[in-house]
Amino acid sequence: MSYDTIIKNGRWFDGTGGASAIRNLGLRGGRVVAVTSEALDEDGCGEVVDASGQWVLPGMVDIHTHYDIEVLRGPALAESVRHGVTTVLLGSCSLSTVHVDATTAGDIFGRVEAIPRRHVIEAISEKKTWNTAREYVAALEELPLGPNVAAFIGHSDIRGAEMGLDRATRGDIRPTAAEMTSMEATLTEALDAGFVGMSAQQLRFDKLDGDLCRSRTLPSTYAKARERRRLNAILRRRRRVLQAGPDITSPRSIIAMTSSTLGIGRRRLKTSLLSAADLKANPFLVYLMGAISRVLNGLGGDFRWQHLPVPFEVYADGIDLVIFEEFGSGAAALHLSDQVERNALMRNEKYRREFRKQYDSKFGMRVWHRDFFDAEIVDCPDDTVIGKTFGQVGQDRGGVHPVDAFLDLVVEYGTKLRWRTTISNHRPEFLAKLGADPGVQLGFSDAGAHLRNMAFYNFGLRFLRRVHDAERAGCPFMTIEQAVHRLTGELGDWYDIDAGRLREGGRADIVIIDPAHLDESLDSYAECPVPQFDNLPRMVNRNDDTVTAVFIGGQRVFGDGEPTAALGNTKTGRFLRAGAK
């Protein structure tokens, strides 16, 4: 038997959590045709990879991305692929591009996901040939996809297209009977086309871009209980997934969304909610996450929290960061797209008093810790402030309030002022606890969005490093096999897609990792221009010694820190339909 590729002498993980072993893999026709301890015949083989001392894993699955725009013009999605991700899910947070027009897509994606609105509009205007979910899938399948792609249909997409963006974002307007019936038919058609489910959103600081409805929240947030129940009923019948984000300031929203999984008197609903995190702003909340999922699943639900298994470190240029949307004065500044008007507002003393009041308030649920002593300046034309926090700058300037120190610098330097802070997941013991919790799914990278704010493209590698380090230190919290399963087969199984396994007869989606380089290089950031967005510098990860090779559909697409000619030019990935393993 001849092979296209042989990967020999590597420590093979099948993605089930079962024992790993030194094995030789033979690939042919895009599939794994041999997994054996015996040496394979190399005669006629096009490529032989010696993986001695390395790990051979199924390609990782990223369950939460916003590649909906980038995939249209840059289907290689190389920033994920280079870190061993071979399957991505689109359509998160109620946002997809299946039904809305180009301008509406720009309005719902631009500000929420920090993808420049102009580029969203241009990409949809240029590439959209579809009007239905089936046509959308067909359009994706015509692209030279790098990784495999699966998708949610976004509730804001359905609602915004059916009702029009203005009506869909008014609290006093409900969909007509005909509109509701049409939304149900649209969701059904998407599930028929193979979508894994629907994403919805109730989080109130996701704001619209553009002029028509600027600063209103996403269409999905205006849906009332009856509308959500009718759409969820379709997901229940079809055993598909609801991905959603509750309004964290509303106990009613949290209870409604978490309890929607329960099947008392009805079929249970697969539910994945945003998100399990160890928030600095609410340090006791992390204790409730596991308890909530255990209770819900104990009562017959099928519930998972999504969790980013790395510290949630964010960067910002000036005031352009989504965390400011969660309180009134921050949102007021972001509402103004004109820089002159925004600066005038931030100079205003009445505005500053309100900002200080909201900053100093200790009450209510929130995401950002609101501590400018925990916000370090990393770049500024005034190099005397680099390396300091805004709180320290205020002290240096004679005891100026941290808010005023921040606003003074933003007004003076705008987006040339760059700073960073860590919002959550800062305590290693809780990262380990959440990473091992069966009620938690690993993901939530937001890949493809927040291009200047964060880079979690290598979250899977960083999780494997944590598990590997704990094992070597003699205090393991899970095995390497279990960690691989959490990043691969567990996710493929739960979302019911053909991903996450590495075994005979399966697709040859493979990542080879050198465990000797699961090191501090994983924590560093770099910048790389995005050609699809006028070379906007995107925050990225670069740890090219860690992943030595990536194969998708049996073709090598990355190796030695570089993409091969196949990536983005040859179709290596495919659209993965739910239920079609």
C-alpha positions in Angstrom: 0.0 0.0 0.0 1.4 3.4 -0.9 0.7 6.6 1.0 0.6 10.3 0.2 2.1 11.1 3.6 3.5 9.1 6.5 3.8 10.6 9.9 6.0 8.3 12.0 7.2 7.8 15.5 4.9 10.5 17.0 2.9 10.3 20.2 -0.6 9.8 18.8 -3.8 11.1 20.4 -7.1 10.0 18.9 -9.2 12.8 20.4 -11.4 10.5 22.6 -9.4 11.0 25.8 -8.1 7.4 25.5 -4.5 6.5 26.1 -1.9 7.9 23.7 0.8 5.8 22.1 3.8 6.0 19.7 2.2 5.3 16.3 2.9 5.6 12.6 0.1 7.2 10.5 -0.5 6.7 6.8 -2.5 9.3 4.9 -4.0 8.9 1.5 -6.8 10.7 -0.4 -7.3 13.2 2.5 -7.9 10.4 5.0 -6.1 8.5 7.6 -5.8 4.9 6.3 -3.4 3.5 8.8 -2.6 3.9 12.5 -0.1 1.3 13.6 2.9 0.5 15.8 4.5 -1.2 12.8 6.7 0.6 10.4 4.9 1.7 7.2 6.3 1.1 3.7 7.7 4.5 2.5 8.2 3.4 -1.1 6.3 5.8 -3.4 5.3 8.0 -0.4 5.2 11.7 -1.3 6.2 13.0 2.1 7.5 11.4 5.3 7.4 13.4 8.5 9.5 12.1 11.4 7.5 13.2 14.5 9.9 11.6 17.1 9.4 13.3 20.4 6.4 15.2 19.2 2.6 15.0 19.7 0.3 14.1 16.8 -3.2 15.4 17.6 -6.5 15.9 15.8 -6.8 19.4 14.6 -8.3 21.7 17.2 -11.8 23.1 17.1 -12.5 26.8 17.7 -16.2 27.1 18.7 -16.4 30.9 18.9 -15.1 33.0 16.1 -16.1 36.1 14.1 -14.5 35.1 10.8 -17.8 35.8 8.9 -16.3 38.8 7.1 -12.6 37.7 6.7 -13.5 34.3 5.3 -15.0 35.9 2.2 -11.8 37.6 1.1 -9.2 35.6 3.0 -10.5 32.0 3.3 -7.1 30.7 4.4 -7.8 32.0 7.9 -4.1 31.5 8.5 -3.9 33.1 12.0 -5.9 30.2 13.4 -4.5 27.5 11.2 -0.9 28.2 12.1 -1.8 27.3 15.8 -3.3 24.0 15.0 -7.0 25.0 14.6 -8.5 23.1 11.7 -12.2 23.7 12.3 -13.8 27.1 13.1 -17.4 28.0 13.9 -18.9 31.2 12.4 -22.0 33.1 13.3 -21.4 33.7 17.0 -23.1 36.3 19.3 -26.3 36.5 17.0 -24.2 37.9 14.1 -24.0 36.2 10.7 -24.1 37.4 7.1 -26.6 35.1 5.6 -29.6 37.4 5.3 -28.7 41.0 6.1 -27.6 43.4 3.3 -24.2 44.9 3.2 -25.0 48.1 5.2 -26.8 46.3 7.9 -23.9 43.8 8.2 -21.6 46.8 8.6 -23.9 48.2 11.4 -24.1 45.0 13.4 -20.5 43.9 13.0 -18.5 47.1 12.9 -18.7 48.4 16.5 -19.6 45.2 18.3 -16.7 43.2 16.9 -14.3 46.1 16.2 -14.1 45.2 12.5 -13.9 48.4 10.5 -17.4 49.0 9.2 -16.3 50.1 5.7 -14.5 46.8 5.2 -17.6 44.8 6.3 -19.8 46.7 3.8 -17.2 46.3 1.0 -16.7 42.6 1.5 -20.5 41.8 1.6 -21.2 44.1 -1.4 -18.4 42.4 -3.4 -18.9 38.8 -2.4 -22.6 38.2 -1.6 -24.3 36.0 -4.1 -26.7 34.3 -1.7 -30.1 35.0 -0.2 -30.7 31.7 1.7 -28.7 29.6 4.0 -28.3 26.9 1.4 -26.9 29.4 -1.1 -24.6 30.7 1.6 -23.2 27.2 2.2 -22.7 26.8 -1.5 -20.8 30.1 -1.7 -18.5 29.0 1.2 -17.9 25.7 -0.5 -16.7 27.6 -3.7 -14.0 29.3 -1.7 -10.5 27.8 -1.2 -11.2 27.3 2.5 -8.2 26.7 4.7 -9.8 25.2 7.8 -13.1 23.4 7.9 -16.1 25.7 8.7 -19.3 25.1 10.6 -21.8 27.8 11.3 -24.6 29.2 13.5 -27.3 31.3 12.1 -27.4 34.6 13.9 -30.7 35.8 15.5 -29.8 39.4 14.8 -29.2 38.5 11.2 -32.6 36.8 10.9 -34.4 39.6 12.8 -32.7 42.5 11.2 -33.3 41.2 7.7 -37.0 40.3 8.3 -38.1 43.4 10.2 -35.6 45.9 8.9 -32.9 47.2 11.2 -34.9 50.2 12.5 -38.0 48.2 13.5 -35.8 45.3 14.8 -34.1 47.6 17.3 -37.2 49.3 18.8 -38.4 48.1 22.2 -42.0 49.0 21.5 -42.3 46.9 18.3 -42.9 43.2 18.1 -42.7 41.1 14.9 -46.0 40.7 13.1 -47.4 37.2 12.9 -46.2 37.0 9.3 -42.7 38.1 10.3 -42.5 35.6 13.1 -43.6 32.8 10.8 -41.0 33.9 8.3 -38.2 33.9 11.0 -39.2 30.4 12.0 -39.0 29.3 8.4 -35.6 31.0 8.0 -34.2 29.2 11.0 -35.6 25.9 9.8 -34.0 26.4 6.4 -30.6 27.1 8.0 -30.8 23.9 10.1 -31.8 22.0 7.0 -28.7 23.4 5.3 -26.5 21.9 8.1 -26.1 24.9 10.5 -25.2 23.7 14.0 -27.9 26.0 15.6 -28.7 29.6 16.3 -26.8 32.2 18.2 -28.7 34.9 20.2 -27.7 37.8 22.4 -29.1 39.7 25.4 -25.9 41.5 26.4 -26.7 45.2 26.6 -23.3 46.7 25.8 -23.1 45.4 22.2 -23.9 48.5 20.3 -24.7 49.2 16.6 -22.5 51.2 14.3 -23.5 53.4 11.4 -26.0 56.3 11.4 -29.5 54.8 11.1 -29.6 53.1 14.5 -26.2 54.0 16.0 -25.8 53.0 19.7 -28.9 50.9 19.9 -28.2 47.4 21.0 -28.2 44.4 18.6 -31.6 43.3 17.2 -31.5 40.0 19.2 -31.6 42.0 22.5 -35.0 43.3 21.6 -36.7 39.9 21.3 -39.2 39.1 24.0 -39.7 35.8 25.7 -42.4 34.6 23.3 -40.2 35.1 20.2 -37.3 33.4 21.8 -39.4 30.4 22.9 -40.8 29.9 19.4 -37.3 29.9 17.9 -35.9 27.7 20.6 -38.7 25.2 20.1 -37.3 24.6 16.6 -33.8 24.0 18.0 -35.2 21.6 20.5 -37.1 19.5 17.9 -34.0 19.4 15.7 -31.5 18.7 18.6 -29.4 21.7 17.6 -27.6 24.2 19.7 -28.5 27.6 21.2 -25.4 29.7 21.7 -26.3 32.8 23.7 -25.1 35.6 25.9 -27.4 36.7 28.8 -27.6 40.3 30.0 -25.3 40.1 33.0 -27.0 43.0 34.7 -30.3 41.2 34.7 -30.9 38.1 36.9 -34.1 37.5 34.9 -32.1 37.3 31.7 -29.5 34.9 33.2 -32.2 32.7 34.7 -34.2 32.6 31.5 -31.3 31.7 29.3 -29.7 29.1 31.6 -33.0 27.4 32.4 -33.9 27.2 28.7 -31.8 24.1 28.5 -34.2 22.1 30.7 -36.4 19.5 29.2 -39.2 19.3 31.8 -42.3 18.5 29.8 -40.4 19.1 26.6 -37.2 18.1 24.8 -34.1 19.5 26.4 -32.2 22.2 24.5 -28.5 22.1 23.9 -27.3 25.4 25.3 -23.9 27.1 25.3 -23.7 30.4 27.2 -21.1 33.2 27.4 -19.2 32.8 29.5 -17.4 31.2 32.3 -14.7 33.6 33.5 -12.9 34.5 36.7 -13.7 38.2 36.6 -11.6 40.7 38.5 -14.7 42.8 38.8 -16.7 40.0 40.4 -14.2 37.6 42.1 -16.9 35.4 43.7 -18.8 34.7 40.5 -16.4 32.0 39.4 -17.6 29.8 42.3 -21.1 29.7 40.8 -20.3 28.6 37.3 -19.7 25.0 38.0 -22.6 24.8 40.4 -25.0 26.3 37.9 -24.1 23.8 35.1 -24.2 20.8 37.5 -27.7 21.7 38.7 -29.0 22.3 35.2 -27.5 19.1 33.8 -28.6 17.2 36.9 -32.2 18.3 36.2 -31.9 16.8 32.7 -30.5 19.8 30.7 -27.6 19.8 28.3 -25.8 23.0 29.3 -22.3 24.3 28.8 -20.5 27.5 29.6 -18.0 28.8 27.0 -14.6 29.6 28.5 -11.4 31.2 27.3 -8.7 29.1 29.0 -6.1 31.9 29.2 -5.9 35.3 30.9 -8.2 37.7 29.2 -5.7 40.4 28.4 -6.9 43.3 26.2 -5.2 46.2 24.5 -6.8 49.5 23.5 -5.9 52.5 21.3 -7.2 55.5 23.2 -10.8 54.9 24.4 -11.6 52.5 21.5 -12.4 49.4 23.6 -15.7 47.5 24.0 -15.5 47.5 27.9 -16.4 51.2 27.9 -19.8 50.4 26.4 -21.0 48.9 29.7 -21.6 52.2 31.4 -23.2 55.4 30.2 -20.3 57.9 30.0 -18.0 55.4 28.2 -20.8 54.6 25.7 -21.5 58.3 25.2 -17.9 58.8 24.0 -18.0 55.8 21.7 -21.3 57.0 20.3 -19.5 59.9 18.7 -17.6 58.8 15.6 -16.3 62.4 14.9 -13.0 62.8 16.8 -13.4 66.5 17.3 -16.8 66.1 18.9 -15.6 63.2 21.0 -12.6 65.2 22.3 -14.9 68.2 23.1 -17.1 65.8 25.1 -14.1 64.3 27.0 -12.9 67.8 27.9 -16.3 68.8 29.4 -16.2 68.9 33.2 -19.8 67.8 33.6 -19.1 64.7 31.5 -15.9 64.0 33.5 -17.9 64.2 36.8 -20.3 61.6 35.5 -17.4 59.4 34.2 -15.7 59.6 37.7 -19.0 58.7 39.4 -19.6 55.6 37.3 -15.9 54.6 37.5 -16.0 54.8 41.3 -19.3 53.0 41.7 -18.9 49.6 43.4 -22.4 48.4 42.8 -23.9 46.2 40.1 -22.7 43.5 37.8 -20.0 44.5 35.4 -17.2 43.0 33.3 -14.4 45.6 33.6 -12.8 46.1 37.0 -12.7 49.9 36.4 -9.3 50.3 38.0 -6.9 52.6 36.1 -4.2 51.6 38.5 -4.5 48.2 36.7 -4.1 49.6 33.2 -0.6 50.0 31.8 0.5 52.3 29.1 2.5 50.5 26.5 2.9 53.2 23.8 2.5 56.9 23.6 4.2 59.9 21.9 5.0 61.1 25.5 7.6 58.4 26.4 7.6 59.5 30.0 4.3 57.8 30.7 5.2 54.5 29.0 5.3 51.6 31.5 3.1 53.5 34.0 -0.5 53.0 34.8 -3.0 55.8 34.4 -3.3 55.9 38.2 0.4 56.5 38.5 0.3 59.2 35.9 -2.4 60.9 37.9 -0.3 60.8 41.1 2.7 62.1 39.2 0.6 65.1 38.1 -0.2 66.2 41.6 -2.9 63.7 42.6 -5.1 64.0 39.5 -8.0 61.5 39.5 -7.2 58.4 37.4 -10.2 59.1 35.1 -8.9 62.6 34.4 -5.4 61.3 33.8 -6.8 58.8 31.3 -9.1 61.4 29.5 -6.3 64.0 29.4 -4.0 61.5 27.6 -6.8 60.3 25.2 -7.7 63.9 24.3 -4.1 64.8 23.7 -2.9 61.7 21.8 -6.0 59.8 20.6 -5.4 56.4 19.2 -1.6 56.9 19.5 -2.1 56.2 23.2 -1.9 52.4 23.6 -2.5 50.5 26.9 -3.4 47.1 28.3 -5.2 45.5 31.2 -6.3 42.0 32.2 -10.1 41.7 32.6 -10.4 38.1 33.9 -8.8 34.7 34.2 -5.9 36.1 36.1 -5.7 33.4 38.8 -4.1 30.2 37.7 -5.9 28.0 40.2 -9.3 29.0 38.8 -8.1 28.6 35.2 -7.3 25.0 36.1 -10.6 24.5 37.9 -12.6 25.9 34.9 -10.5 24.0 32.4 -11.3 20.7 34.0 -15.1 21.4 34.6 -17.3 19.1 32.5 -19.9 21.9 32.4 -17.4 24.2 30.6 -16.4 24.2 26.9 -13.0 25.5 25.9 -13.1 28.2 23.2 -14.4 31.8 23.1 -11.3 33.1 21.2 -13.3 35.7 19.2 -10.8 35.0 16.3 -11.3 37.4 13.5 -12.7 40.2 15.6 -11.3 42.9 17.9 -8.3 43.0 15.7 -6.4 45.7 17.6 -7.6 44.6 21.1 -6.6 41.0 21.7 -5.1 37.8 20.3 -6.2 34.4 21.5 -5.5 32.5 18.4 -3.3 30.0 20.2 -5.6 29.4 23.2 -5.4 25.7 22.7 -1.6 25.6 22.8 -1.6 27.6 26.0 -4.1 25.3 27.6 -2.0 22.3 26.7 1.0 24.0 28.2 -0.8 24.5 31.5 -1.7 20.9 31.6 1.8 19.7 30.6 3.4 22.0 33.2 1.1 20.8 35.9 1.9 17.2 35.0 5.7 17.8 35.0 5.4 19.6 38.4 3.7 16.6 39.9 0.4 18.3 40.5 -1.8 17.3 37.5 -5.4 18.5 37.2 -6.0 16.3 34.1 -4.1 14.1 31.7 -2.7 15.3 28.4 -5.1 12.9 26.7 -8.1 14.5 28.5 -6.8 18.0 27.6 -6.6 17.0 23.9 -10.1 15.6 24.1 -11.4 18.8 25.5 -10.0 20.8 22.6 -11.0 18.3 19.9 -13.3 15.3 20.1 -15.5 16.6 22.9 -16.4 19.7 20.9 -16.9 17.8 17.6 -19.2 15.4 19.4 -21.3 18.0 21.2 -21.8 20.2 18.2 -22.4 17.0 16.1 -19.9 17.8 13.4 -17.2 15.7 11.7 -14.2 17.1 13.6 -11.9 16.3 16.5 -11.0 12.7 15.9 -7.8 11.2 14.5 -8.3 7.5 13.6 -8.4 5.2 10.7 -11.0 6.1 8.1 -11.3 9.7 9.4 -10.4 13.0 7.8 -6.7 13.7 8.0 -7.0 17.0 10.0 -3.8 16.9 12.1 -1.5 19.1 14.1 2.0 18.1 15.2 3.3 19.8 18.3 6.7 19.9 19.8 6.1 19.8 23.6 9.5 21.2 24.3 8.3 24.5 22.9 5.1 24.7 25.0 6.9 27.6 26.6 6.8 31.4 27.3 6.8 32.1 23.6 3.0 31.4 23.7 2.4 34.5 25.7 4.0 37.0 23.4 2.1 39.2 21.0 3.0 40.6 17.6 1.3 42.6 14.9 0.6 41.5 11.3 -1.2 43.4 8.6 -4.6 42.1 7.4 -4.6 42.4 3.6 -8.4 42.2 3.5 -8.7 45.3 5.7 -6.2 47.7 4.0 -3.3 46.1 6.0 -4.7 47.1 9.3 -2.2 45.8 11.9 -3.8 43.0 13.8 -2.6 41.6 17.1 -1.4 38.0 16.6 0.5 35.2 18.3 3.8 33.9 17.0 5.2 30.7 18.4 6.4 28.9 15.2 8.6 26.4 17.0 5.6 24.9 18.9 3.5 23.8 15.9 5.8 22.0 13.5 3.1 21.0 11.0 -0.6 21.3 10.3 -2.5 19.1 7.8 -6.1 19.7 6.7 -7.8 17.1 4.5 -4.4 15.3 4.2 -2.6 18.3 2.8 0.2 20.1 4.7 -0.9 23.7 5.1 1.7 24.9 7.6 5.2 24.0 8.6 8.3 25.6 9.9 6.5 28.7 10.7 5.2 29.3 7.1 2.1 28.5 5.2 2.5 26.1 2.3 1.3 27.0 -1.2 -1.9 25.0 -0.6 -3.2 27.3 2.1 -5.8 29.7 0.7 -5.1 28.6 -2.9 -6.3 25.0 -2.7 -9.5 24.0 -1.0 -8.3 22.0 2.0 -11.3 22.6 4.4 -15.0 22.1 3.8 -18.3 23.2 5.2 -19.2 20.8 8.1 -22.9 20.0 8.3 -24.3 19.2 11.7 -25.4 15.6 11.9 -23.4 14.5 8.9 -20.5 12.7 10.5 
